[in-house]
């Protein structure tokens, strides 16, 4: 049986409606709100044949687990993410500027959502997450990604080291971000087909993941902090790659 979750707020609901309206199960709106924005959204749902049910503020607050909902919430189906086999089939069709983001055990849903947002902004071809150890795709990931989740191709794999080897067989150069590396990310040619791997909060890349990489690189630090938030580091790395490719 397919799992479902509640998403809240105009941006998340609108993004879902534009990308996958077939995933909606139920839509709920605040019974005391009646304005152009809400009426327009309600009309769009009616055009898709999706019923909208009114709820009190107390009911919506409970439904959204007291997250900010702006007077709109929806229950949607969680799609089953494609696996490694489908990833390799997809990658084999990419051109010679392919870019893959691999997230190794990102456990905070806010960080996962922020990484997905950066990935979408940087134009990555797809994102790979591991099934065990990674934060689940939930309402907080949806909200933090600011709609990016609906626009990305995301694959979920059971064995990241095996997936890395399969990508390498597709001539993808795999670069792991590691604070102890000798080479700066700014010293690497990022114009070839690449997979960038970002490690978990605090612990970084796991040992087997690190050993599987073709190359390790770091973001050089000037101040006294030892590391950056993983979502910040992801954005810096992806946009350095973009900078090189646009030269």
N, C-alpha and C positions, 0 to 999 in steps of 0.2 A: 504494500500500500504506500502511495506517495506521501511524503511528509509535507507539512505546510508551515508557514510562519506569518507573523503580522508585520507589515511595514507601515510606517507612519509619515505624515507630512506630504505636502503638495509635490515637492521635488521628487521624492522616491516613488510616489504613486504615479506621477505623470511619466517618469522615465520608464517604469514598468509597463505602463499602458502603451507607450510608443514602441517598445521593443517586443514585448510578449504578452499581448492582451489575453491570450488563451490560458495564461497561468492564474488569472483571477478566480477566486472562489466566492468571496463576498467583499462588498465595499460598504464602509460605514462613514456617515458624516454627522456632524454636530447638529442637533435639531434646532438650536437657537441661532445658527449662522445661516445667513442668506445674502450673499453678495455675488458680484459678477464672477470672481475667480472660482468660487465654489460651484456656481450655477453652470459655468462653462465646462468645468470638469465633469459635473453630473450629466450634462448633455452628451459629452463624449462617451461616457460609459453607456448611456442609453442607446447611442448609435451602434455600439458593439453588442447590444443585447445583454449587458451586464447590469443586474439590479443593484440599486443603491438603497441601503437601509439607514434610517436615522436613529441616532442614539443620544442619550443625555451626556453631559460632560463627565459625570461620575462613571458612566458605563465606558466612555471612550478612554478616560484616564486608566481605568482598570484593564481594559483591553490592550492598551499600549504600554502597560506596566509603568505608567507615569512618565514615559518619555514625551517630549514635545511632539504633539500631533497636528497642531494648526487646525483642528476640526475635521481631519480626514484620516482614515486608516483603512487597511485592506488585508484580507487573508489571501495569500497566494501560495501556489504549489512551489515546492523546491525542485528545480530541475535536477536530473541525475547528470553529474559532470562526466564528460568523456574521459576515457582511460589512456594508458600509455600507447596502446596499439593505435588508437585514433589520433593521438598526438603525433606519432611518427608518420602516419599517413598524411596528416595536415602539413607537417614540416617539409616533407618530401616535395611538396608542390610550391614552396616558397621560392622567391627569387634570390639573387646573390647578395641581398642586403637584409636577410632575415634577422629579426631580433626577438629573442625569447627572454622573459623574466621568470626565474625560478625562485620561489620563496620557500626556504628551508625551515619549517616548524615555527612560523610566525604565530605566536599564541595570543596576542592581544587583538581582539576584533577591530579595535580602532586603528591599530597599526596596519592590519591587513587591509582594511578599507582605504586607508591613506596611500598604501603602496599601489593598490589597484587604481586609485585616482591618478597617481603619477604615471603609472604605466599607460593609461589611456591618453593622458596629455602628451606623453612622449611618443605615442604611435607604435607601441610594441605589437608584434604580430599575435602573440599569445602569452598567457601566464600559466605556470605550472605550480601546483601546491601539492604537498604530501598529505595522504589520507590520515595517517596517525601522527599526532603531535602538532598539527596545525589547528588554528581556531576554525570552528565551523562557519560556513556561510550563514549568517543570521541577520536579524534586523539592524543590529548595530553596524555590521559590515556594510549593509546596503546604505545606511544613512551616511556613514563616514566617506564612502566612495563617491557620494554626490552624483549618483547616476551612472558612474563609470562601469559598475558591475554589469549593467545591462548591455554595454557596448563592447565588452571584451570577450575573447575566446579563452575560456579557462578550462584547464585539464587537471584532473586529480589522479595521482599515481600512488601505488603502494610501496614501491622501492625506488627511492630517489637516485641511489647510486647506479642501479640498473638502467634507469631512465637516462641518466647522464651519458652512460656508455652508448646507449642507442642513439642519442643525439649526435655524439661524436662520430658515429658511423655514417651520419648524414652530412659530415663535413661542417658541423657546427663547433666553433671554438668556444670552450666553456671557461668562463672567468669567474672565480669566486672572490667576493669582497672579504678581506681579512685584515684587521688592524695591525697584525704582526708581520705582514708581507713586506718585502724589501722594495717592491716596484710600486710606483704611484699609478693610479688609474689614468693620469694625464700623460704617462709615458708609453701607453699601449695603443697600438693601432686598432681602433674600434670600428673600422669601416667594412670589415669582413663580416660574414654571418656569425653572430655571437649569441651565446646564452649567458646572461648575467645572473649569478646566484647571490642572494642576500640571506644572511643567517638570522637566527632567532635573537630576540631581545636579550641582552646580557651575555649569553653563552656564545653567540655567533654561529658559524658553520659547524656542523657536527663532523667528527673525525673522518668518517667514511666519505662524506660529501666533499670535504676538503681534499682528501687523497684522490678523489675522482676527477678533480678539476684539471684542465690543461695549464692553467695559470692562476696565480693568486695576486691580488692587487689591493692597495689601500687608498683611502682618501687622506692626503696629507693634512695633519692637524697643526695649527699655529698656536692655539691657546693652551690652557691647562686641562681642559676636559679630555677624558681618555677616549670617548667614543661619541658618536652621534646617534640619535634616534633612528631606527631602521628605516622608517618612512622618509626621513630627511635624507639619509644616505642613498636610498633608492632614487629619489628625485635628482640628486647631484650626479649620480652615476649615469642615469639614463639621459640626462640632458647634456652631459659631456659627450656621450655617444652621438647624440643629435648634432652637437656643435661640429664634431669631426666630419660627420657625413654631409653637412651642409656647406663645408668649406669649398 
